[in-house]
Amino acid sequence: MILDNFLLLSGSVSAAGALTGQAVTATAVSTNTLDTNPLTLGANQPNDLGRGEPLEIAIGVTVAATAAGAATVTFEYIQADDAALTTNVEVICTTGPIGKATLVLGALVALHVDRASPLAPRRYVGLRYTVATGPLTAGSFTAAIVKNIADIANIYGKSGFAVL
């Protein structure tokens, strides 16, 4: 999985390369939005992300989700007409509610972007965090649009093996 700073929806990368998540304790939208408008003269039509290649949103947990109750977080990839993601908001795809017990430090949530969505593209895209049965007392997430999700189950394979 390759992270592109321009496709980072939540969190930030320091000059030293350290990735920091966006703190989320109540329903919120991502700190960064992606403007899909082409950078050419006279262009006023939003670009359709994912055309030609399937896309994923990699959501990483940088601070475990905690709450007094049985809180859940739903991750939604949304589009809107404004950079604040508040005007004519449409949900492109969603994870459904994920319990706080699953959102532990280091967890990776994959959200597949549905290229067959019947929605006409809008100019801005981002992520919405919907907290239910909350609020969370802690929780921090990174989110980035990527081509594929890292296979986290295989990064801890042992070295020094022999192929016979």
ChimeraX commands (.cxc) that place a marker at each C-alpha (Angstrom):
marker #1 position 0.00,0.00,0.00 radius 0.5
marker #1 position 1.42,3.35,-1.02 radius 0.5
marker #1 position 0.21,6.50,0.75 radius 0.5
marker #1 position -0.02,9.75,-1.21 radius 0.5
marker #1 position -0.11,12.89,0.95 radius 0.5
marker #1 position -2.53,14.52,-1.53 radius 0.5
marker #1 position -4.97,11.63,-1.04 radius 0.5
marker #1 position -4.82,11.73,2.77 radius 0.5
marker #1 position -8.34,12.47,4.02 radius 0.5
marker #1 position -7.70,12.28,7.77 radius 0.5
marker #1 position -4.51,12.90,9.66 radius 0.5
marker #1 position -1.25,14.48,8.65 radius 0.5
marker #1 position 2.35,13.63,7.86 radius 0.5
marker #1 position 5.15,15.59,9.55 radius 0.5
marker #1 position 8.32,16.71,7.78 radius 0.5
marker #1 position 10.05,13.75,9.44 radius 0.5
marker #1 position 7.49,11.36,7.92 radius 0.5
marker #1 position 5.51,10.61,11.10 radius 0.5
marker #1 position 1.82,9.91,10.50 radius 0.5
marker #1 position -0.60,11.46,13.02 radius 0.5
marker #1 position -4.31,10.66,13.12 radius 0.5
marker #1 position -7.37,12.88,13.38 radius 0.5
marker #1 position -8.93,12.82,16.87 radius 0.5
marker #1 position -12.58,11.76,16.70 radius 0.5
marker #1 position -14.87,11.63,19.75 radius 0.5
marker #1 position -18.19,12.60,18.12 radius 0.5
marker #1 position -19.62,12.61,14.62 radius 0.5
marker #1 position -17.28,14.61,12.35 radius 0.5
marker #1 position -15.93,14.88,8.82 radius 0.5
marker #1 position -12.35,14.37,7.71 radius 0.5
marker #1 position -9.87,17.18,8.26 radius 0.5
marker #1 position -8.94,17.10,4.58 radius 0.5
marker #1 position -11.21,17.10,1.56 radius 0.5
marker #1 position -10.25,16.24,-1.97 radius 0.5
marker #1 position -11.18,18.72,-4.70 radius 0.5
marker #1 position -11.81,16.63,-7.81 radius 0.5
marker #1 position -12.24,19.61,-10.15 radius 0.5
marker #1 position -9.77,19.46,-13.04 radius 0.5
marker #1 position -7.06,22.11,-13.09 radius 0.5
marker #1 position -7.63,23.24,-16.66 radius 0.5
marker #1 position -9.11,26.44,-18.04 radius 0.5
marker #1 position -12.86,26.28,-18.43 radius 0.5
marker #1 position -13.16,23.03,-16.51 radius 0.5
marker #1 position -16.19,22.98,-14.29 radius 0.5
marker #1 position -17.13,19.31,-14.16 radius 0.5
marker #1 position -16.07,17.16,-11.20 radius 0.5
marker #1 position -13.80,14.26,-12.00 radius 0.5
marker #1 position -15.08,10.74,-11.42 radius 0.5
marker #1 position -12.52,9.17,-9.06 radius 0.5
marker #1 position -11.91,5.49,-9.58 radius 0.5
marker #1 position -12.47,5.55,-13.31 radius 0.5
marker #1 position -10.42,2.71,-14.73 radius 0.5
marker #1 position -9.05,1.38,-11.42 radius 0.5
marker #1 position -10.71,0.13,-8.26 radius 0.5
marker #1 position -9.96,2.27,-5.22 radius 0.5
marker #1 position -9.95,1.60,-1.50 radius 0.5
marker #1 position -9.93,3.81,1.54 radius 0.5
marker #1 position -7.45,2.64,4.15 radius 0.5
marker #1 position -8.56,3.72,7.62 radius 0.5
marker #1 position -5.96,3.23,10.34 radius 0.5
marker #1 position -6.48,3.45,14.09 radius 0.5
marker #1 position -3.71,5.54,15.70 radius 0.5
marker #1 position -5.39,5.85,19.13 radius 0.5
marker #1 position -7.74,3.06,20.25 radius 0.5
marker #1 position -11.43,3.94,20.46 radius 0.5
marker #1 position -12.67,4.06,24.06 radius 0.5
marker #1 position -16.02,5.00,25.56 radius 0.5
marker #1 position -18.02,4.57,28.73 radius 0.5
marker #1 position -20.66,2.62,26.80 radius 0.5
marker #1 position -20.75,0.32,23.80 radius 0.5
marker #1 position -19.82,2.96,21.22 radius 0.5
marker #1 position -19.61,2.29,17.48 radius 0.5
marker #1 position -18.10,4.24,14.60 radius 0.5
marker #1 position -19.40,4.15,11.04 radius 0.5
marker #1 position -16.97,5.27,8.33 radius 0.5
marker #1 position -18.64,6.84,5.28 radius 0.5
marker #1 position -16.99,7.98,2.05 radius 0.5
marker #1 position -19.02,11.05,1.08 radius 0.5
marker #1 position -19.20,13.69,-1.63 radius 0.5
marker #1 position -20.54,17.23,-1.47 radius 0.5
marker #1 position -20.67,20.55,-3.30 radius 0.5
marker #1 position -18.48,22.38,-0.76 radius 0.5
marker #1 position -15.09,21.77,0.84 radius 0.5
marker #1 position -16.67,21.66,4.32 radius 0.5
marker #1 position -18.68,18.61,3.17 radius 0.5
marker #1 position -21.99,20.11,4.30 radius 0.5
marker #1 position -23.87,21.02,1.09 radius 0.5
marker #1 position -25.74,18.32,-0.88 radius 0.5
marker #1 position -23.90,15.52,0.93 radius 0.5
marker #1 position -24.23,12.04,-0.55 radius 0.5
marker #1 position -22.85,8.77,0.86 radius 0.5
marker #1 position -20.92,6.83,-1.78 radius 0.5
marker #1 position -20.12,3.84,0.44 radius 0.5
marker #1 position -20.06,2.92,4.12 radius 0.5
marker #1 position -18.61,0.34,6.48 radius 0.5
marker #1 position -21.64,0.07,8.73 radius 0.5
marker #1 position -21.18,0.39,12.50 radius 0.5
marker #1 position -17.91,-0.99,13.91 radius 0.5
marker #1 position -17.70,-1.60,17.65 radius 0.5
marker #1 position -15.07,0.08,19.80 radius 0.5
marker #1 position -13.61,-3.34,20.72 radius 0.5
marker #1 position -12.55,-3.77,17.06 radius 0.5
marker #1 position -11.02,-0.28,16.78 radius 0.5
marker #1 position -7.82,-1.06,18.67 radius 0.5
marker #1 position -4.43,0.61,18.11 radius 0.5
marker #1 position -3.01,-0.52,14.77 radius 0.5
marker #1 position -6.28,-1.86,13.36 radius 0.5
marker #1 position -6.84,-1.29,9.65 radius 0.5
marker #1 position -10.35,-0.86,8.26 radius 0.5
marker #1 position -10.77,-1.24,4.50 radius 0.5
marker #1 position -13.55,0.62,2.72 radius 0.5
marker #1 position -14.05,-0.39,-0.92 radius 0.5
marker #1 position -15.07,2.53,-3.16 radius 0.5
marker #1 position -18.04,1.44,-5.25 radius 0.5
marker #1 position -17.26,2.53,-8.81 radius 0.5
marker #1 position -20.74,1.46,-9.87 radius 0.5
marker #1 position -22.39,3.97,-7.55 radius 0.5
marker #1 position -25.40,5.50,-9.32 radius 0.5
marker #1 position -24.56,8.97,-7.95 radius 0.5
marker #1 position -23.33,11.69,-10.27 radius 0.5
marker #1 position -19.90,12.88,-9.09 radius 0.5
marker #1 position -19.70,16.03,-6.98 radius 0.5
marker #1 position -16.69,18.29,-6.65 radius 0.5
marker #1 position -15.48,17.43,-3.12 radius 0.5
marker #1 position -15.00,14.07,-1.43 radius 0.5
marker #1 position -14.05,13.15,2.11 radius 0.5
marker #1 position -14.81,10.84,4.99 radius 0.5
marker #1 position -17.49,11.14,7.66 radius 0.5
marker #1 position -17.15,9.51,11.07 radius 0.5
marker #1 position -20.53,8.77,12.66 radius 0.5
marker #1 position -20.27,7.90,16.34 radius 0.5
marker #1 position -23.25,6.07,17.86 radius 0.5
marker #1 position -23.92,5.11,21.47 radius 0.5
marker #1 position -21.10,7.51,22.27 radius 0.5
marker #1 position -19.42,9.81,22.65 radius 0.5
marker #1 position -15.98,8.30,22.44 radius 0.5
marker #1 position -13.60,9.32,25.19 radius 0.5
marker #1 position -10.67,8.69,22.84 radius 0.5
marker #1 position -10.08,7.68,19.24 radius 0.5
marker #1 position -7.83,8.82,16.42 radius 0.5
marker #1 position -7.85,7.75,12.79 radius 0.5
marker #1 position -5.97,8.19,9.55 radius 0.5
marker #1 position -7.72,7.71,6.22 radius 0.5
marker #1 position -6.30,7.72,2.72 radius 0.5
marker #1 position -7.47,6.82,-0.76 radius 0.5
marker #1 position -5.24,4.01,-2.00 radius 0.5
marker #1 position -5.13,1.57,-4.88 radius 0.5
marker #1 position -5.02,-1.46,-2.60 radius 0.5
marker #1 position -4.94,-2.25,1.10 radius 0.5
marker #1 position -1.83,-3.63,2.76 radius 0.5
marker #1 position -2.07,-7.27,3.77 radius 0.5
marker #1 position -1.49,-6.59,7.45 radius 0.5
marker #1 position -1.78,-10.28,8.36 radius 0.5
marker #1 position 1.48,-11.09,6.54 radius 0.5
marker #1 position 3.79,-8.29,7.66 radius 0.5
marker #1 position 5.01,-10.25,10.67 radius 0.5
marker #1 position 6.16,-13.37,8.79 radius 0.5
marker #1 position 9.29,-15.03,10.15 radius 0.5
marker #1 position 12.53,-14.74,8.24 radius 0.5
marker #1 position 15.18,-17.39,7.68 radius 0.5
marker #1 position 12.93,-20.02,6.11 radius 0.5
marker #1 position 14.00,-22.36,3.32 radius 0.5
marker #1 position 12.09,-23.25,0.17 radius 0.5
marker #1 position 12.57,-26.96,-0.62 radius 0.5
marker link #1:1,2 radius 0.2
marker link #1:2,3 radius 0.2
marker link #1:3,4 radius 0.2
marker link #1:4,5 radius 0.2
marker link #1:5,6 radius 0.2
marker link #1:6,7 radius 0.2
marker link #1:7,8 radius 0.2
marker link #1:8,9 radius 0.2
marker link #1:9,10 radius 0.2
marker link #1:10,11 radius 0.2
marker link #1:11,12 radius 0.2
marker link #1:12,13 radius 0.2
marker link #1:13,14 radius 0.2
marker link #1:14,15 radius 0.2
marker link #1:15,16 radius 0.2
marker link #1:16,17 radius 0.2
marker link #1:17,18 radius 0.2
marker link #1:18,19 radius 0.2
marker link #1:19,20 radius 0.2
marker link #1:20,21 radius 0.2
marker link #1:21,22 radius 0.2
marker link #1:22,23 radius 0.2
marker link #1:23,24 radius 0.2
marker link #1:24,25 radius 0.2
marker link #1:25,26 radius 0.2
marker link #1:26,27 radius 0.2
marker link #1:27,28 radius 0.2
marker link #1:28,29 radius 0.2
marker link #1:29,30 radius 0.2
marker link #1:30,31 radius 0.2
marker link #1:31,32 radius 0.2
marker link #1:32,33 radius 0.2
marker link #1:33,34 radius 0.2
marker link #1:34,35 radius 0.2
marker link #1:35,36 radius 0.2
marker link #1:36,37 radius 0.2
marker link #1:37,38 radius 0.2
marker link #1:38,39 radius 0.2
marker link #1:39,40 radius 0.2
marker link #1:40,41 radius 0.2
marker link #1:41,42 radius 0.2
marker link #1:42,43 radius 0.2
marker link #1:43,44 radius 0.2
marker link #1:44,45 radius 0.2
marker link #1:45,46 radius 0.2
marker link #1:46,47 radius 0.2
marker link #1:47,48 radius 0.2
marker link #1:48,49 radius 0.2
marker link #1:49,50 radius 0.2
marker link #1:50,51 radius 0.2
marker link #1:51,52 radius 0.2
marker link #1:52,53 radius 0.2
marker link #1:53,54 radius 0.2
marker link #1:54,55 radius 0.2
marker link #1:55,56 radius 0.2
marker link #1:56,57 radius 0.2
marker link #1:57,58 radius 0.2
marker link #1:58,59 radius 0.2
marker link #1:59,60 radius 0.2
marker link #1:60,61 radius 0.2
marker link #1:61,62 radius 0.2
marker link #1:62,63 radius 0.2
marker link #1:63,64 radius 0.2
marker link #1:64,65 radius 0.2
marker link #1:65,66 radius 0.2
marker link #1:66,67 radius 0.2
marker link #1:67,68 radius 0.2
marker link #1:68,69 radius 0.2
marker link #1:69,70 radius 0.2
marker link #1:70,71 radius 0.2
marker link #1:71,72 radius 0.2
marker link #1:72,73 radius 0.2
marker link #1:73,74 radius 0.2
marker link #1:74,75 radius 0.2
marker link #1:75,76 radius 0.2
marker link #1:76,77 radius 0.2
marker link #1:77,78 radius 0.2
marker link #1:78,79 radius 0.2
marker link #1:79,80 radius 0.2
marker link #1:80,81 radius 0.2
marker link #1:81,82 radius 0.2
marker link #1:82,83 radius 0.2
marker link #1:83,84 radius 0.2
marker link #1:84,85 radius 0.2
marker link #1:85,86 radius 0.2
marker link #1:86,87 radius 0.2
marker link #1:87,88 radius 0.2
marker link #1:88,89 radius 0.2
marker link #1:89,90 radius 0.2
marker link #1:90,91 radius 0.2
marker link #1:91,92 radius 0.2
marker link #1:92,93 radius 0.2
marker link #1:93,94 radius 0.2
marker link #1:94,95 radius 0.2
marker link #1:95,96 radius 0.2
marker link #1:96,97 radius 0.2
marker link #1:97,98 radius 0.2
marker link #1:98,99 radius 0.2
marker link #1:99,100 radius 0.2
marker link #1:100,101 radius 0.2
marker link #1:101,102 radius 0.2
marker link #1:102,103 radius 0.2
marker link #1:103,104 radius 0.2
marker link #1:104,105 radius 0.2
marker link #1:105,106 radius 0.2
marker link #1:106,107 radius 0.2
marker link #1:107,108 radius 0.2
marker link #1:108,109 radius 0.2
marker link #1:109,110 radius 0.2
marker link #1:110,111 radius 0.2
marker link #1:111,112 radius 0.2
marker link #1:112,113 radius 0.2
marker link #1:113,114 radius 0.2
marker link #1:114,115 radius 0.2
marker link #1:115,116 radius 0.2
marker link #1:116,117 radius 0.2
marker link #1:117,118 radius 0.2
marker link #1:118,119 radius 0.2
marker link #1:119,120 radius 0.2
marker link #1:120,121 radius 0.2
marker link #1:121,122 radius 0.2
marker link #1:122,123 radius 0.2
marker link #1:123,124 radius 0.2
marker link #1:124,125 radius 0.2
marker link #1:125,126 radius 0.2
marker link #1:126,127 radius 0.2
marker link #1:127,128 radius 0.2
marker link #1:128,129 radius 0.2
marker link #1:129,130 radius 0.2
marker link #1:130,131 radius 0.2
marker link #1:131,132 radius 0.2
marker link #1:132,133 radius 0.2
marker link #1:133,134 radius 0.2
marker link #1:134,135 radius 0.2
marker link #1:135,136 radius 0.2
marker link #1:136,137 radius 0.2
marker link #1:137,138 radius 0.2
marker link #1:138,139 radius 0.2
marker link #1:139,140 radius 0.2
marker link #1:140,141 radius 0.2
marker link #1:141,142 radius 0.2
marker link #1:142,143 radius 0.2
marker link #1:143,144 radius 0.2
marker link #1:144,145 radius 0.2
marker link #1:145,146 radius 0.2
marker link #1:146,147 radius 0.2
marker link #1:147,148 radius 0.2
marker link #1:148,149 radius 0.2
marker link #1:149,150 radius 0.2
marker link #1:150,151 radius 0.2
marker link #1:151,152 radius 0.2
marker link #1:152,153 radius 0.2
marker link #1:153,154 radius 0.2
marker link #1:154,155 radius 0.2
marker link #1:155,156 radius 0.2
marker link #1:156,157 radius 0.2
marker link #1:157,158 radius 0.2
marker link #1:158,159 radius 0.2
marker link #1:159,160 radius 0.2
marker link #1:160,161 radius 0.2
marker link #1:161,162 radius 0.2
marker link #1:162,163 radius 0.2
marker link #1:163,164 radius 0.2
view
